[in-house]
Amino acid sequence: MAIRFDGQVALVTGAGAGLGRAYAIDLAKRGAKVVVNDLGGDPHGEGADRSPAQKVVDEIKEAGGEAVANYNNVAEYDGGFEMVKQAMDTWGRLDVVICNAGILRDTAFHNMSEEDWDKVVAVHLKGTFTVLRAAWPVFRQQSYGRVVVTTSSSGIYGQFGQANYGAAKTGMLGLMNVLKQEGAKYNVNVNTIAPVAGTRLTATVMQEDMLQKLVPEMVVPAVVYMVSQDCTDSGYVIEAGAGNFNRASIVKGKGVQPGTDDLKDAEWVQQNWQQICDLDGAEPMWRTGQTLKDYLASKQ
Ligand SMILES: NC(=O)c1ccc[n+]([C@@H]2O[C@H](COP(=O)([O-])OP(=O)(O)OC[C@H]3O[C@@H](n4cnc5c(N)ncnc54)[C@H](O)[C@@H]3O)[C@@H](O)[C@H]2O)c1
């Protein structure tokens, strides 16, 4: 069965270029009405330009779809509300939010300025908060919502020179893990994409042939499926792009449980370090409080 978004409204941030543009175009082809947000700054977060968002809207309309341009800055609290308001004022609902807008200010940690840190954290982490905070009451009220937030391999595994970006991108996992719980009762699913694609953000790290070959359209299917009605999973991290799709997860190892009757010391940890760190039989995405629950259960 074809995945369709007829009658649904989607908001994609940073949709004037790269991955966001590809998500917006595919959603519109599948019947969604799309708010194409883009501030239109440079890859380091300087400046503003209305033409990227407008071009994508023109492209969607020429192909017979429906879209409106939005030029707000995701890093501003009011910016998030303006985008959601525009969706509501134009079409009266909002079903899908893809938080995708992003910038880079890479430098080794010992050279990282306060501005490098603040700007990157503001666009990625606060910029996801502002949009979702505005969309959340709409989702709760209509008992439906599909969200994809954007992390990076840098946020999952780390990448030299990206302390600001990696920290902000790991923040997506924390945000998703909380919102998947708060949204569950309202049929609001929150998943995370870790993409790989040739775009202007990766232009400095990818060679020209890779940039051309690894098109954003290789990421699109994972994101579009996750924001569809058909996807009922929440709290998943999916890596997609460059001809690959896989799930990534935080896991909890089996560990060692010496019990509470006998306090252990650092030497005991040293002696048992291998077993404490062993990931054989580890389970994905353990729930908060599980260790305490297991302890209480063992006392009954
Ligand atoms: N391309 C990759 O391989 C890759 C890998 C990991 C993560 N990502 C993430 O994917 C997302 C999209 O990146 P891309 O590669 O398509 O880059 P891109 O530069 O092509 O697109 C990002 C868009 O976001 C917009 N934007 C930036 N700051 C904004 C703001 N404050 N408000 C509104 N719009 C803003 C930009 O104008 C730009 O059009 C980013 O979050 C990025 O960190 C990309």
PDBQT file of the ligand as one rigid body, heavy atoms in Angstrom, charges set to zero:
ROOT
HETATM    1  N1  LIG A 401      24.291  15.757   5.465  1.00  0.00    +0.000 N 
HETATM    2  C1  LIG A 401      24.680  14.857   6.341  1.00  0.00    +0.000 C 
HETATM    3  O1  LIG A 401      25.406  13.888   6.036  1.00  0.00    +0.000 OA
HETATM    4  C2  LIG A 401      24.223  14.975   7.772  1.00  0.00    +0.000 A 
HETATM    5  C3  LIG A 401      24.766  14.071   8.699  1.00  0.00    +0.000 A 
HETATM    6  C4  LIG A 401      24.315  14.116  10.004  1.00  0.00    +0.000 A 
HETATM    7  C5  LIG A 401      23.350  15.043  10.365  1.00  0.00    +0.000 A 
HETATM    8  N2  LIG A 401      22.868  15.936   9.438  1.00  0.00    +0.000 N 
HETATM    9  C6  LIG A 401      21.849  16.878   9.886  1.00  0.00    +0.000 C 
HETATM   10  O2  LIG A 401      20.806  16.913   8.944  1.00  0.00    +0.000 OA
HETATM   11  C7  LIG A 401      20.197  18.207   8.973  1.00  0.00    +0.000 C 
HETATM   12  C8  LIG A 401      20.115  18.796   7.573  1.00  0.00    +0.000 C 
HETATM   13  O3  LIG A 401      21.426  19.054   7.116  1.00  0.00    +0.000 OA
HETATM   14  P1  LIG A 401      21.866  19.134   5.575  1.00  0.00    +0.000 P 
HETATM   15  O4  LIG A 401      23.033  18.252   5.446  1.00  0.00    +0.000 OA
HETATM   16  O5  LIG A 401      20.688  18.947   4.706  1.00  0.00    +0.000 OA
HETATM   17  O6  LIG A 401      22.401  20.658   5.523  1.00  0.00    +0.000 OA
HETATM   18  P2  LIG A 401      22.003  21.922   4.623  1.00  0.00    +0.000 P 
HETATM   19  O7  LIG A 401      22.918  23.029   5.019  1.00  0.00    +0.000 OA
HETATM   20  O8  LIG A 401      21.941  21.538   3.194  1.00  0.00    +0.000 OA
HETATM   21  O9  LIG A 401      20.525  22.255   5.099  1.00  0.00    +0.000 OA
HETATM   22  C9  LIG A 401      20.240  22.805   6.362  1.00  0.00    +0.000 C 
HETATM   23  C10 LIG A 401      19.214  23.914   6.179  1.00  0.00    +0.000 C 
HETATM   24  O10 LIG A 401      18.864  24.424   7.473  1.00  0.00    +0.000 OA
HETATM   25  C11 LIG A 401      18.678  25.826   7.342  1.00  0.00    +0.000 C 
HETATM   26  N3  LIG A 401      18.851  26.495   8.631  1.00  0.00    +0.000 N 
HETATM   27  C12 LIG A 401      20.010  26.646   9.318  1.00  0.00    +0.000 A 
HETATM   28  N4  LIG A 401      19.806  27.321  10.451  1.00  0.00    +0.000 NA
HETATM   29  C13 LIG A 401      18.480  27.596  10.501  1.00  0.00    +0.000 A 
HETATM   30  C14 LIG A 401      17.655  28.275  11.440  1.00  0.00    +0.000 A 
HETATM   31  N5  LIG A 401      18.178  28.799  12.561  1.00  0.00    +0.000 N 
HETATM   32  N6  LIG A 401      16.326  28.347  11.206  1.00  0.00    +0.000 NA
HETATM   33  C15 LIG A 401      15.794  27.820  10.063  1.00  0.00    +0.000 A 
HETATM   34  N7  LIG A 401      16.544  27.207   9.129  1.00  0.00    +0.000 NA
HETATM   35  C16 LIG A 401      17.862  27.078   9.344  1.00  0.00    +0.000 A 
HETATM   36  C17 LIG A 401      19.736  26.259   6.343  1.00  0.00    +0.000 C 
HETATM   37  O11 LIG A 401      19.418  27.507   5.750  1.00  0.00    +0.000 OA
HETATM   38  C18 LIG A 401      19.748  25.099   5.359  1.00  0.00    +0.000 C 
HETATM   39  O12 LIG A 401      18.912  25.331   4.243  1.00  0.00    +0.000 OA
HETATM   40  C19 LIG A 401      21.014  19.044   9.945  1.00  0.00    +0.000 C 
HETATM   41  O13 LIG A 401      20.386  19.027  11.224  1.00  0.00    +0.000 OA
HETATM   42  C20 LIG A 401      22.327  18.303  10.014  1.00  0.00    +0.000 C 
HETATM   43  O14 LIG A 401      23.016  18.545  11.210  1.00  0.00    +0.000 OA
HETATM   44  C21 LIG A 401      23.289  15.915   8.162  1.00  0.00    +0.000 A 
ENDROOT
TORSDOF 0
